[in-house]
């Protein structure tokens, strides 16, 4: 019992530290991240090197009407500590304008949000290194605020969790894939993103590559 409580406290501390890093900066201010990195690097000692700052952006879905991108920011500014953050951006064509898709547009009522939260929570129970697996699990309830990053591919809404928010000990993000057909049954089925995706997939003129190398469908 004592060992389990100690492990739980470690998880809570790691999670809170990571969340503080995420909340103190946003991916919309990369110059701020970079300036902070320079300051820490220039004020550090030799034993805290080497330092690294890497921002990568890749295509998850691309067509003439819908585009979804996934970004990863990794900052190594003081050994042995580092920071990592994920970002998803999805855009769709509305008339002649590109608009960014927000999760609240698909899940705007409390019932819809709760259905999404529960689907993610149940999915995490089946991922061995998540805090929700194991007997007993370290966490039993997923906060809706943990569901803040997503991308889409040709058939799924992909929820991406920030590092240490729902699990640890892996270098890749924890994700839950939800079929778009399921979202139409409990989300806002009238959103134009669904008809745009359906027409795009039917046309075969798109690139979709979350689980594989990018290539024309």
C-alpha positions as CSV (number, residue, x, y, z in Angstrom):
1,X,0.0,0.0,0.0
2,X,2.8,2.4,0.9
3,X,4.6,1.7,-2.4
4,X,1.4,2.3,-4.4
5,X,0.8,5.6,-2.6
6,X,4.4,6.7,-3.3
7,X,4.1,5.9,-7.0
8,X,0.8,7.8,-7.2
9,X,2.5,10.9,-5.6
10,X,5.3,10.7,-8.1
11,X,2.8,10.6,-11.0
12,X,0.9,13.6,-9.6
13,X,4.0,15.6,-9.3
14,X,5.2,14.8,-12.8
15,X,1.8,15.6,-14.2
16,X,1.5,18.9,-12.4
17,X,5.0,20.0,-13.5
18,X,4.2,19.1,-17.2
19,X,0.9,20.9,-17.1
20,X,2.5,24.1,-15.6
21,X,5.0,24.1,-18.5
22,X,2.2,23.8,-21.0
23,X,0.0,26.5,-19.5
24,X,2.8,29.0,-19.2
25,X,3.3,29.1,-22.9
26,X,1.4,28.3,-26.0
27,X,2.4,27.0,-29.4
28,X,1.1,30.2,-30.9
29,X,4.2,31.9,-29.4
30,X,7.1,30.0,-30.8
31,X,9.3,33.1,-30.5
32,X,8.6,33.2,-26.8
33,X,9.5,29.5,-26.4
34,X,12.8,30.2,-28.3
35,X,13.7,33.3,-26.3
36,X,13.1,31.4,-23.1
37,X,15.3,28.5,-24.4
38,X,18.1,31.0,-25.2
39,X,18.0,32.5,-21.8
40,X,18.1,29.2,-20.0
41,X,20.9,27.9,-22.2
42,X,23.1,31.0,-21.7
43,X,22.6,30.9,-18.0
44,X,23.3,27.1,-17.6
45,X,26.4,25.2,-16.6
46,X,28.4,22.8,-18.7
47,X,27.0,19.7,-16.9
48,X,23.5,20.7,-18.0
49,X,24.3,20.6,-21.7
50,X,23.7,19.6,-24.5
51,X,20.7,21.7,-25.4
52,X,18.1,21.3,-28.1
53,X,15.1,23.0,-29.5
54,X,13.1,21.2,-32.2
55,X,9.7,22.0,-33.8
56,X,8.3,19.6,-36.3
57,X,5.1,19.9,-38.3
58,X,3.6,17.2,-40.5
59,X,0.6,16.6,-42.6
60,X,-2.1,14.2,-41.3
61,X,-4.8,15.0,-43.9
62,X,-4.6,17.2,-46.9
63,X,-7.2,18.0,-49.6
64,X,-8.5,21.1,-51.3
65,X,-11.2,21.5,-48.7
66,X,-9.9,20.0,-45.5
67,X,-6.3,20.1,-44.0
68,X,-5.2,18.7,-40.7
69,X,-1.6,19.2,-39.3
70,X,0.2,17.8,-36.3
71,X,3.1,19.6,-34.6
72,X,5.6,18.6,-31.9
73,X,7.8,20.9,-29.9
74,X,10.7,19.4,-27.9
75,X,12.9,21.5,-25.7
76,X,15.9,20.2,-23.9
77,X,17.1,23.2,-21.9
78,X,18.6,21.7,-18.7
79,X,19.6,18.1,-18.3
80,X,18.1,15.8,-17.2
81,X,14.9,17.8,-17.7
82,X,13.1,18.4,-20.9
83,X,9.7,19.5,-22.2
84,X,7.5,18.3,-25.0
85,X,4.2,19.6,-26.3
86,X,1.8,18.5,-29.0
87,X,-0.4,20.6,-31.2
88,X,-3.1,19.8,-33.7
89,X,-4.5,22.2,-36.3
90,X,-7.4,21.4,-38.6
91,X,-8.8,23.8,-41.2
92,X,-11.8,23.5,-43.5
93,X,-13.1,25.6,-46.4
94,X,-16.2,27.7,-45.8
95,X,-17.0,29.5,-49.0
96,X,-13.8,31.1,-50.1
97,X,-12.3,31.3,-46.6
98,X,-10.3,28.8,-44.6
99,X,-11.6,28.3,-41.0
100,X,-10.0,26.5,-38.1
101,X,-12.0,23.7,-36.6
102,X,-12.4,23.7,-32.8
103,X,-13.5,20.7,-30.8
104,X,-16.3,22.8,-29.3
105,X,-17.9,23.1,-32.7
106,X,-18.4,19.3,-32.8
107,X,-19.2,18.8,-29.1
108,X,-21.0,21.9,-27.8
109,X,-23.5,20.5,-25.3
110,X,-22.7,19.0,-21.9
111,X,-24.1,15.6,-23.0
112,X,-21.9,15.5,-26.1
113,X,-18.8,16.5,-24.1
114,X,-19.5,13.8,-21.6
115,X,-20.0,11.2,-24.3
116,X,-16.6,12.2,-25.8
117,X,-14.9,12.2,-22.3
118,X,-16.3,8.8,-21.5
119,X,-15.2,7.3,-24.9
120,X,-11.6,8.6,-24.3
121,X,-11.6,7.4,-20.7
122,X,-12.7,3.9,-21.7
123,X,-10.2,3.8,-24.5
124,X,-7.3,4.8,-22.1
125,X,-8.2,1.8,-19.9
126,X,-7.1,-0.5,-22.7
127,X,-3.7,1.2,-23.1
128,X,-1.2,-0.6,-20.9
129,X,1.0,2.4,-19.9
130,X,-1.8,4.8,-19.3
131,X,-2.7,5.9,-15.7
132,X,-6.2,4.4,-16.3
133,X,-5.0,0.8,-16.8
134,X,-3.7,-1.6,-14.2
135,X,-5.2,-3.0,-11.1
136,X,-5.8,-0.7,-9.3
137,X,-5.4,2.2,-11.8
138,X,-3.6,5.4,-10.8
139,X,-6.5,7.4,-12.2
140,X,-10.1,6.5,-12.7
141,X,-11.7,9.7,-14.1
142,X,-10.5,11.6,-17.1
143,X,-11.0,15.4,-17.0
144,X,-12.6,17.0,-20.0
145,X,-9.8,19.6,-19.9
146,X,-7.3,16.9,-20.8
147,X,-9.0,16.6,-24.2
148,X,-7.6,19.7,-25.9
149,X,-5.6,18.5,-28.9
150,X,-6.8,16.7,-32.0
151,X,-6.3,16.0,-35.7
152,X,-8.4,14.1,-38.3
153,X,-7.5,11.6,-40.9
154,X,-9.8,10.2,-43.6
155,X,-12.0,8.2,-41.2
156,X,-11.2,9.3,-37.6
157,X,-11.1,12.1,-35.1
158,X,-7.8,11.5,-33.3
159,X,-7.5,12.8,-29.8
160,X,-3.9,13.5,-28.8
161,X,-3.0,13.8,-25.1
162,X,-0.2,16.0,-23.9
163,X,2.8,14.3,-22.3
164,X,2.2,13.0,-18.8
165,X,-1.4,14.0,-18.7
166,X,-2.8,10.5,-19.0
167,X,0.3,8.2,-18.9
168,X,4.0,8.1,-19.1
169,X,7.2,6.1,-20.1
170,X,6.7,6.4,-23.8
171,X,8.1,8.8,-26.4
172,X,5.0,8.9,-28.6
173,X,1.7,10.5,-27.6
174,X,-1.2,8.7,-26.1
175,X,-4.0,8.8,-28.6
176,X,-7.6,7.7,-29.0
177,X,-9.1,7.3,-32.4
178,X,-12.8,7.8,-32.8
179,X,-14.6,6.9,-36.0
180,X,-16.1,10.0,-37.7
181,X,-19.3,8.0,-38.1
182,X,-19.6,7.7,-34.3
183,X,-19.2,11.5,-33.9
184,X,-22.1,12.1,-36.2
185,X,-24.3,10.0,-34.0
186,X,-23.5,11.9,-30.7
187,X,-21.8,15.1,-31.8
188,X,-23.0,18.0,-33.9
189,X,-23.8,16.0,-37.0
190,X,-24.8,19.1,-39.0
191,X,-21.3,20.6,-39.1
192,X,-20.1,21.1,-42.7
193,X,-16.8,19.3,-42.0
194,X,-18.6,16.0,-42.3
195,X,-20.0,16.6,-45.8
196,X,-16.7,18.0,-46.9
197,X,-14.8,14.9,-45.7
198,X,-17.4,12.6,-47.2
199,X,-17.1,14.2,-50.6
200,X,-13.3,14.3,-50.4
201,X,-12.9,10.6,-49.4
202,X,-15.3,9.6,-52.2
203,X,-13.2,11.6,-54.7
204,X,-10.0,9.8,-53.6
205,X,-8.2,13.2,-54.1
206,X,-6.6,13.4,-50.6
207,X,-3.6,12.5,-48.5
208,X,-4.1,10.7,-45.2
209,X,-1.2,9.5,-43.1
210,X,-1.4,9.3,-39.3
211,X,-0.4,5.6,-39.1
212,X,1.6,5.4,-42.3
213,X,3.8,7.3,-44.7
214,X,2.0,10.0,-46.7
215,X,0.8,9.1,-50.1
216,X,-2.1,9.8,-52.4
217,X,-5.2,7.7,-51.4
